[in-house]
């Protein structure tokens, strides 16, 4: 049975908390971590200090001034060495704890099947290297199978933790949100009869056909670039098969959905394939259902925190709530 490992942030922990939930056709392993920017639980070190070569020391004319410059230079070098030793100590301790965590996690993962991981946004920014750093680690000895901590570049500043995590973590990141396997459980929440579809993806037609038997109206809003012959053929075939004409609206420009106003007099079901984080919801009737197939956490926060009676669903929300009473 395939495994999804879901990482979420949980404060005031001393070590990772692991629980397992058996879903319909896969195993969900939830892992709580207390991590932050450059911090692994109680271990934190956010800066290496000042590098001497980057300092502009004053010119010295007198003997007294030259002695003062020499002392400053000596103190800077000593401080930098102290900082590097402290960082090395922190790295070695965190490296050891991550390895122990992986040993514990192994009892929840069956290596005979596929295993992928998902990060809540608050965890991902602490454990995943920014794009401009990833090429460096791919060229390092770490990616060539060298398991020595000394082969890891310290990545001055907050990225030292990301470097260690990249070295230790064996599982790929999940990115199949729009596959039918993950679309299906969300469609169970599409209980209304009036639908608005936002955007276009490979699984959009599949989702619409699944909901077709209970549709009384269909409005489809997409980018102008997505309005091609293949799309028009589907809309025509859908009308022929179900007798329901889709009201198509195309949008032109960048970030077009952030300016979209959805005003409805009665609750509707929104099938959202855009991946856009900012789509206004203030015009929706209470009781409307928003299904976010791309699982954009910023969008989830915006909709849920408004508290305007809009029901929000995504696969990440399912994983976030799984196992809770």
C-alpha positions as CSV (number, residue, x, y, z in Angstrom):
1,X,0.0,0.0,0.0
2,X,1.4,3.4,-1.0
3,X,2.3,5.9,1.7
4,X,1.9,9.6,2.0
5,X,4.0,11.3,4.7
6,X,2.4,14.6,5.7
7,X,4.6,17.1,7.7
8,X,2.9,19.7,9.8
9,X,4.1,22.2,12.3
10,X,3.4,21.6,16.0
11,X,4.9,23.8,18.7
12,X,6.6,22.9,22.0
13,X,7.8,19.5,20.9
14,X,11.0,17.9,22.0
15,X,11.1,15.5,19.0
16,X,9.0,14.5,16.0
17,X,5.5,13.1,16.7
18,X,4.4,10.3,14.3
19,X,0.9,8.9,13.9
20,X,-0.5,6.7,11.1
21,X,-4.0,6.8,9.6
22,X,-5.3,4.1,7.2
23,X,-7.1,5.9,4.4
24,X,-9.2,4.3,1.7
25,X,-6.4,3.1,-0.6
26,X,-3.2,4.4,0.9
27,X,-1.4,4.9,4.2
28,X,-1.2,8.4,5.6
29,X,1.7,9.0,8.0
30,X,1.4,12.4,9.8
31,X,4.6,13.8,11.3
32,X,4.5,16.8,13.7
33,X,7.7,18.9,13.7
34,X,8.7,21.9,15.7
35,X,10.9,23.7,13.1
36,X,11.5,27.2,12.0
37,X,13.8,29.3,9.9
38,X,17.2,27.7,10.7
39,X,15.8,25.9,13.7
40,X,15.3,22.2,14.4
41,X,13.3,21.9,17.7
42,X,15.5,23.4,20.4
43,X,18.6,23.6,18.1
44,X,19.0,26.9,16.3
45,X,21.8,28.9,14.7
46,X,20.9,31.5,12.2
47,X,24.2,33.2,11.4
48,X,27.8,32.5,11.0
49,X,28.9,36.0,12.0
50,X,31.1,38.4,10.0
51,X,33.7,37.2,7.6
52,X,37.0,39.0,8.0
53,X,37.6,39.3,4.2
54,X,34.4,41.2,3.9
55,X,35.5,43.8,6.4
56,X,37.1,47.1,5.5
57,X,39.6,47.8,8.3
58,X,40.8,51.3,8.8
59,X,44.2,52.4,7.6
60,X,46.9,52.7,10.4
61,X,49.6,55.3,10.4
62,X,50.9,55.3,14.0
63,X,52.2,52.2,15.9
64,X,49.3,52.5,18.3
65,X,46.8,52.5,15.5
66,X,48.4,49.5,13.8
67,X,48.3,47.6,17.1
68,X,44.6,48.4,17.5
69,X,43.9,47.2,13.9
70,X,45.8,44.0,14.6
71,X,43.8,43.3,17.7
72,X,40.5,44.0,15.9
73,X,41.6,41.6,13.1
74,X,42.6,39.0,15.6
75,X,39.3,39.3,17.5
76,X,37.3,39.0,14.2
77,X,39.2,35.9,13.2
78,X,38.7,34.3,16.6
79,X,35.0,35.2,16.6
80,X,34.5,33.6,13.2
81,X,36.2,30.4,14.3
82,X,34.1,30.3,17.4
83,X,30.9,30.7,15.3
84,X,31.9,28.0,12.9
85,X,32.6,25.6,15.7
86,X,29.3,26.3,17.3
87,X,27.5,25.8,14.0
88,X,29.4,22.5,13.5
89,X,28.2,21.3,16.9
90,X,24.6,22.2,16.1
91,X,24.8,20.5,12.7
92,X,26.2,17.3,14.2
93,X,23.5,17.2,16.8
94,X,20.7,17.8,14.4
95,X,22.1,15.4,11.9
96,X,22.1,12.7,14.5
97,X,18.5,13.5,15.5
98,X,17.3,13.4,11.9
99,X,18.9,10.0,11.5
100,X,17.2,8.7,14.6
101,X,13.9,10.1,13.4
102,X,14.3,8.2,10.0
103,X,15.0,5.0,11.9
104,X,11.7,5.5,13.8
105,X,9.8,6.4,10.7
106,X,11.0,3.3,8.9
107,X,8.5,1.2,10.9
108,X,5.6,3.1,9.4
109,X,6.8,2.8,5.7
110,X,6.7,-0.3,3.6
111,X,9.5,0.1,1.1
112,X,7.9,-2.3,-1.3
113,X,5.4,0.4,-2.3
114,X,5.7,4.1,-3.4
115,X,6.3,6.6,-0.6
116,X,6.1,10.4,-1.1
117,X,6.0,13.3,1.2
118,X,4.0,16.5,1.6
119,X,5.0,19.6,3.6
120,X,2.7,22.1,5.1
121,X,3.9,25.5,4.0
122,X,5.2,26.4,7.5
123,X,7.4,23.3,7.5
124,X,8.4,23.4,3.8
125,X,10.1,26.8,4.0
126,X,12.3,25.6,6.8
127,X,13.3,22.2,5.3
128,X,13.4,22.7,1.5
129,X,16.2,24.6,-0.1
130,X,15.4,27.6,-2.2
131,X,15.7,27.0,-5.9
132,X,18.9,29.0,-6.3
133,X,20.6,26.7,-3.7
134,X,19.4,23.3,-5.1
135,X,21.9,23.2,-8.0
136,X,24.7,23.5,-5.5
137,X,23.7,20.5,-3.5
138,X,23.1,18.4,-6.7
139,X,26.7,18.9,-7.6
140,X,28.1,18.2,-4.1
141,X,29.4,14.9,-2.8
142,X,26.1,14.5,-0.9
143,X,24.3,13.7,-4.1
144,X,27.0,11.2,-5.1
145,X,26.3,9.0,-2.1
146,X,28.8,10.5,0.4
147,X,27.1,10.1,3.8
148,X,29.6,12.1,5.7
149,X,28.3,15.2,7.4
150,X,31.6,16.9,6.6
151,X,30.7,16.8,2.9
152,X,27.7,19.1,3.5
153,X,28.3,22.8,2.8
154,X,27.4,24.8,5.9
155,X,25.2,27.1,3.8
156,X,25.7,30.2,5.9
157,X,22.7,31.6,7.5
158,X,19.3,29.9,7.7
159,X,19.9,27.3,5.0
160,X,22.1,25.0,7.1
161,X,19.1,23.0,8.2
162,X,17.8,22.6,4.6
163,X,21.2,21.3,3.6
164,X,21.1,18.6,6.3
165,X,17.5,17.7,5.5
166,X,18.3,17.4,1.8
167,X,21.2,15.0,2.6
168,X,19.2,12.8,4.9
169,X,15.7,12.7,3.5
170,X,15.2,9.7,1.0
171,X,11.6,10.2,-0.3
172,X,10.4,12.4,-3.2
173,X,7.9,15.2,-2.8
174,X,4.3,14.6,-3.8
175,X,3.0,16.6,-6.7
176,X,0.1,14.6,-8.1
177,X,-2.8,16.7,-6.7
178,X,-4.6,16.8,-10.1
179,X,-4.5,13.0,-10.7
180,X,-7.8,11.2,-10.6
181,X,-6.9,9.3,-7.4
182,X,-6.8,12.6,-5.5
183,X,-9.6,14.3,-7.4
184,X,-12.1,11.6,-6.6
185,X,-12.3,12.0,-2.7
186,X,-12.8,15.7,-3.1
187,X,-15.7,15.3,-5.5
188,X,-17.6,13.5,-2.8
189,X,-18.1,17.0,-1.3
190,X,-19.6,18.5,-4.5
191,X,-23.2,18.1,-3.2
192,X,-24.8,21.2,-4.8
193,X,-26.4,21.5,-8.2
194,X,-25.0,24.7,-9.6
195,X,-21.4,24.6,-10.6
196,X,-18.6,27.1,-11.4
197,X,-15.4,25.7,-12.8
198,X,-12.2,27.8,-12.5
199,X,-9.3,27.1,-14.8
200,X,-8.4,24.0,-16.8
201,X,-6.2,21.0,-16.1
202,X,-5.8,17.4,-17.3
203,X,-8.4,16.2,-14.8
204,X,-10.9,19.0,-15.2
205,X,-13.0,17.2,-17.8
206,X,-13.0,14.1,-15.6
207,X,-14.3,16.0,-12.6
208,X,-17.1,17.7,-14.7
209,X,-18.3,14.3,-16.0
210,X,-18.3,12.9,-12.5
211,X,-20.6,15.7,-11.4
212,X,-22.7,16.0,-14.5
213,X,-25.6,13.8,-13.3
214,X,-26.5,16.3,-10.6
215,X,-25.7,19.6,-12.4
216,X,-28.4,22.1,-13.1
217,X,-26.1,24.8,-14.4
218,X,-22.4,25.1,-15.4
219,X,-20.4,28.3,-15.6
220,X,-16.8,27.8,-16.8
221,X,-14.2,30.6,-16.3
222,X,-10.7,30.1,-17.7
223,X,-7.7,32.0,-19.1
224,X,-8.0,33.0,-22.8
225,X,-4.9,30.9,-23.6
226,X,-6.7,27.8,-22.4
227,X,-9.7,28.3,-24.8
228,X,-8.5,26.0,-27.6
229,X,-10.1,23.6,-30.0
230,X,-9.8,20.7,-27.6
231,X,-11.7,22.7,-24.9
232,X,-14.4,23.7,-27.3
233,X,-14.9,20.1,-28.5
234,X,-15.4,19.0,-24.9
235,X,-18.0,21.7,-24.2
236,X,-19.9,20.8,-27.4
237,X,-19.8,17.0,-26.6
238,X,-20.9,17.8,-23.0
239,X,-24.0,19.6,-24.3
240,X,-24.8,16.8,-26.7
241,X,-24.5,14.2,-24.0
242,X,-26.2,16.0,-21.1
243,X,-28.2,18.7,-22.7
244,X,-26.5,21.3,-20.5
245,X,-24.8,24.3,-22.2
246,X,-21.8,25.7,-20.3
247,X,-21.6,29.4,-19.9
248,X,-18.0,30.0,-20.9
249,X,-16.1,33.1,-19.8
250,X,-12.5,33.8,-20.8
251,X,-10.1,36.1,-18.9
252,X,-7.1,37.9,-20.5
253,X,-4.0,39.0,-18.7
254,X,-1.8,38.1,-15.7
255,X,-3.2,37.0,-12.4
256,X,-6.7,37.3,-13.8
257,X,-8.4,35.3,-11.1
258,X,-7.3,37.7,-8.4
259,X,-9.7,40.3,-9.8
260,X,-12.6,37.9,-10.4
261,X,-15.8,38.7,-8.6
262,X,-18.1,35.8,-8.1
263,X,-21.5,37.1,-7.0
264,X,-24.2,34.5,-6.5
265,X,-27.7,34.7,-5.0
266,X,-27.7,31.1,-4.0
267,X,-25.0,28.6,-2.9
268,X,-22.8,27.2,-5.6
269,X,-20.1,24.6,-5.9
270,X,-16.8,25.8,-7.2
271,X,-14.3,23.4,-8.8
272,X,-11.0,25.3,-8.6
273,X,-8.1,24.1,-10.8
274,X,-6.3,27.4,-11.0
275,X,-3.6,27.0,-8.3
276,X,-4.1,30.8,-7.7
277,X,-3.7,31.8,-4.0
278,X,-5.9,35.0,-4.1
279,X,-9.4,34.7,-5.5
280,X,-12.0,36.9,-3.8
281,X,-14.9,35.0,-2.1
282,X,-16.8,38.0,-0.7
283,X,-19.6,37.7,-3.4
284,X,-20.4,34.1,-2.7
285,X,-23.7,33.1,-1.0
286,X,-23.3,31.4,2.4
287,X,-23.3,27.6,2.1
288,X,-21.3,27.6,-1.1
289,X,-18.6,24.9,-1.5
290,X,-15.1,25.6,-2.7
291,X,-13.1,22.5,-3.8
292,X,-9.4,23.4,-4.3
293,X,-7.8,20.6,-6.3
294,X,-4.4,22.2,-6.2
295,X,-4.4,22.5,-2.3
296,X,-3.1,26.0,-2.1
297,X,-2.7,26.7,1.7
298,X,-2.8,30.5,1.4
299,X,-6.2,30.2,-0.3
300,X,-7.4,27.9,2.5
301,X,-6.4,30.4,5.1
302,X,-8.1,33.2,3.3
303,X,-11.4,31.3,2.9
304,X,-11.5,29.6,6.2
305,X,-10.5,32.6,8.3
306,X,-13.1,34.9,6.7
307,X,-15.8,32.8,8.4
308,X,-18.4,33.7,5.9
309,X,-20.0,30.3,5.6
310,X,-18.0,29.0,2.7
311,X,-17.1,25.3,3.0
312,X,-13.5,24.7,1.8
313,X,-12.1,21.3,0.8
314,X,-8.6,20.2,-0.5
315,X,-6.6,17.0,-0.2
316,X,-4.1,18.8,2.1
317,X,-7.0,19.8,4.4
318,X,-8.1,16.1,4.5
319,X,-4.5,15.1,5.5
320,X,-4.4,18.0,8.1
321,X,-7.6,16.8,9.8
322,X,-7.2,13.0,9.4
323,X,-7.2,11.1,12.6
324,X,-8.6,14.0,14.6
325,X,-11.6,13.4,16.8
